[in-house]
Amino acid sequence: MKAFEMYHPIVLFAYFASVIGLSMFYMHPVYLIITCTAAITLSLLLNRKSFLSGLKFFVPMFLIAAIINPLISHNGEIILFYIDYNAITLEAIVYGFAMSIMICSVIFWFGCYNAVMTSDKFLYLFSKLSPALALVISLTLRLVPRFKYQITVIAHAQKTIGMDISAGSPWQRGKSGIRILSILITWALENAIETADSMKARGYGLKNRSTFSLFIFEKRDGFMLGIILTLLFTNILGSYFGVTTYYFYPTFTELTVTPISIGLYISYASLLIIPIVIEIQEAIKWRSLKYNM
């Protein structure tokens, strides 16, 4: 288990809600660089294998999103060339890459969120507000990863008996694929029945039902939550006064370096690197203990 995961669920949720919320609205070049760097670094620290395997999907998506914008948007003052009498501007190209960086960064943050915020933590936070809604959201978030894992297991099992979807004629591949899909649907229905029986056996839906939780809000959680909320409020305040605003059209906004902007850059970077610092500190601590033994 990673060190950052050991914090209270409300601290984890507050961090990711703050980071994802800010990342979705910041298009300033400096903020984009900070966001993308921190998201990639944390993804490598929390789930390196999954992140690296997902790059084969992220890189094409990044390029496609970056290329599409200048083809459909012809705004901007710096015209590079024309395609069918439509101007391709530098502003549109840069905006396309900036938008791609923002989208990929948000996806990376959600990947980190899924690695840290397990279903039991999510249920702990929202079960008292709306138990039914919290349960539905938790089951939905688990649905795709479980289906992905199960279909891999089924495909490998079918491959051992000659039902390989990557070999044979198109008819045989289609037949194998339909068989795998049929098995997956059967498994999903059986799993739904087992889940319902398990919930009933545990008293789900009964009045005055007691709950058990391992999560305890400690002093370090309060301290960390205070830091996150302070940095979040600082960046929101900077956005309110327009310090974080940047325009690509009709041409690029001039990047001004002032003490206030530098302070906001530092505060935003400090917010994003909180779990990175925690993970690095924990790694250094374990390494020193290992050498001392």
CORDANOR-V145120 format. One record per residue. N is the residue number from 1. RES is the residue in one small letter. D_CENTER is the distance of its C-alpha to the mean C-alpha in Angstrom with 2 decimals. Layout:
N,RES,D_CENTER  N,RES,D_CENTER
//
This chain:
1,m,18.38  2,k,16.65  3,a,18.30  4,f,15.44  5,e,15.06  6,m,18.71  7,y,18.32  8,h,18.94  9,p,16.30  10,i,17.12  11,v,16.39  12,l,12.91  13,f,12.19  14,a,14.01  15,y,12.14  16,f,8.58  17,a,10.48  18,s,12.39  19,v,10.01  20,i,7.88  21,g,11.38  22,l,13.10  23,s,10.93  24,m,11.51  25,f,15.21  26,y,16.12  27,m,17.78  28,h,20.07  29,p,20.37  30,v,20.36  31,y,17.24  32,l,15.46  33,i,16.74  34,i,15.71  35,t,12.10  36,c,11.78  37,t,13.83  38,a,12.09  39,a,8.54  40,i,10.54  41,t,12.74  42,l,10.51  43,s,8.90  44,l,12.62  45,l,13.71  46,l,11.64  47,n,11.56  48,r,13.67  49,k,15.08  50,s,12.15  51,f,10.67  52,l,14.23  53,s,15.00  54,g,12.24  55,l,13.72  56,k,16.56  57,f,14.54  58,f,12.56  59,v,15.88  60,p,17.94  61,m,15.51  62,f,15.49  63,l,19.28  64,i,19.95  65,a,18.19  66,a,20.03  67,i,23.30  68,i,23.38  69,n,23.43  70,p,26.74  71,l,28.29  72,i,27.85  73,s,28.07  74,h,31.27  75,n,31.15  76,g,31.91  77,e,35.04  78,i,34.66  79,i,35.60  80,l,35.18  81,f,36.75  82,y,37.36  83,i,36.36  84,d,38.74  85,y,39.79  86,n,36.22  87,a,35.26  88,i,32.27  89,t,31.43  90,l,29.71  91,e,27.87  92,a,26.36  93,i,25.29  94,v,23.71  95,y,21.97  96,g,20.60  97,f,19.17  98,a,17.81  99,m,16.11  100,s,14.66  101,i,13.37  102,m,11.77  103,i,10.14  104,c,8.96  105,s,7.75  106,v,5.68  107,i,4.33  108,f,4.28  109,w,3.08  110,f,1.14  111,g,3.42  112,c,5.11  113,y,5.35  114,n,6.77  115,a,8.79  116,v,10.24  117,m,10.71  118,t,13.12  119,s,15.07  120,d,18.03  121,k,16.34  122,f,15.10  123,l,18.64  124,y,20.22  125,l,18.79  126,f,19.58  127,s,22.34  128,k,25.05  129,l,24.06  130,s,23.79  131,p,24.05  132,a,24.10  133,l,21.06  134,a,19.04  135,l,20.28  136,v,19.52  137,i,15.87  138,s,15.57  139,l,17.46  140,t,15.49  141,l,12.13  142,r,14.25  143,l,16.15  144,v,14.40  145,p,13.77  146,r,17.35  147,f,18.85  148,k,17.46  149,y,18.93  150,q,22.10  151,i,22.84  152,t,22.67  153,v,25.13  154,i,27.34  155,a,27.43  156,h,28.49  157,a,31.09  158,q,32.46  159,k,32.67  160,t,35.05  161,i,37.46  162,g,37.47  163,m,35.09  164,d,32.83  165,i,30.90  166,s,31.01  167,a,34.81  168,g,37.86  169,s,38.84  170,p,36.58  171,w,38.30  172,q,37.61  173,r,33.94  174,g,33.57  175,k,35.52  176,s,33.36  177,g,30.16  178,i,31.69  179,r,32.77  180,i,29.30  181,l,27.89  182,s,30.80  183,i,30.17  184,l,26.50  185,i,27.60  186,t,30.31  187,w,27.95  188,a,25.61  189,l,28.72  190,e,30.06  191,n,26.82  192,a,26.79  193,i,30.38  194,e,29.75  195,t,26.88  196,a,29.24  197,d,32.08  198,s,30.03  199,m,28.97  200,k,32.62  201,a,33.94  202,r,31.78  203,g,33.14  204,y,30.22  205,g,31.56  206,l,34.61  207,k,35.73  208,n,35.71  209,r,33.45  210,s,32.47  211,t,29.09  212,f,28.34  213,s,25.54  214,l,25.05  215,f,23.10  216,i,25.36  217,f,24.67  218,e,26.29  219,k,27.43  220,r,24.71  221,d,22.13  222,g,24.14  223,f,24.44  224,m,20.74  225,l,20.03  226,g,22.81  227,i,21.45  228,i,18.01  229,l,19.88  230,t,22.43  231,l,20.13  232,l,18.28  233,f,21.75  234,t,22.94  235,n,20.38  236,i,20.98  237,l,24.65  238,g,24.34  239,s,22.74  240,y,25.55  241,f,28.16  242,g,26.69  243,v,26.10  244,t,22.56  245,t,23.79  246,y,24.20  247,y,25.84  248,f,26.04  249,y,28.85  250,p,31.79  251,t,31.26  252,f,29.08  253,t,29.23  254,e,30.90  255,l,28.78  256,t,30.69  257,v,30.47  258,t,31.70  259,p,31.52  260,i,29.41  261,s,26.85  262,i,26.76  263,g,26.31  264,l,23.35  265,y,21.74  266,i,22.37  267,s,21.10  268,y,17.75  269,a,17.47  270,s,18.68  271,l,15.99  272,l,13.15  273,i,15.09  274,i,15.95  275,p,14.10  276,i,15.14  277,v,18.68  278,i,18.66  279,e,17.72  280,i,20.29  281,q,22.88  282,e,22.55  283,a,22.95  284,i,25.99  285,k,27.43  286,w,27.30  287,r,28.77  288,s,31.58  289,l,32.34  290,k,32.52  291,y,34.97  292,n,37.05  293,m,37.60
//
